[in-house]
Amino acid sequence: MKLKLSIITLLFLICTTGFAGPFTDKLSICLVEKTTTDDKNKLIRWVYGAMSAHPIVKNLSNIPSEVGVKLNKDTANLFMDLLTNRCKEEAEKAIRYENKLAIQTSFSILGKVAMQGIMSDSNVIQFMGGLDAYLDKDKLTFIAPE
């Protein structure tokens, strides 16, 4: 069990963000608070679509180009609504005082929050747990000694 948690933690650490000042923090909080579950699901679908375009994994998915276009349109509309309506004041201040990197950092945090939903799904946990059956635990005793 500890090994599974370590692997999941490692996956989340891969997507770390950089410096976040107080205005970036406020924008991040706004983005998280002002997105619905449906919004977060749109974001997850877009990230999946984007990742599936990479040649290494392209053969594992079959996303038609028209679906990719819809994913991009839906996510662009979500970003625009968040930055120009729902979190406009926070976005303006974050850019003014902490530069445009604040947008990237804040959306990265929103992405992490959205991914928590997918990573906590029982089907995903079960799939990832399948890795455990193929690990040589005798060679990994240094990770979690008994």
Secondary structure, 3 states (H helix, E strand, C coil): CHHHHHHHHHHHHCCCCCCCCHHHHHHHHHHHHCCCHHHHHHHHHHHHHHHHCCCCCHHHCCCCHHHHHHHHHHHHHHHHHHHHHHCHHHHHHHHHHHCCHHHHHHHHHHHHHHHHHHHCCHHHHHHHHHHHHHCCHHHHCCCCCC
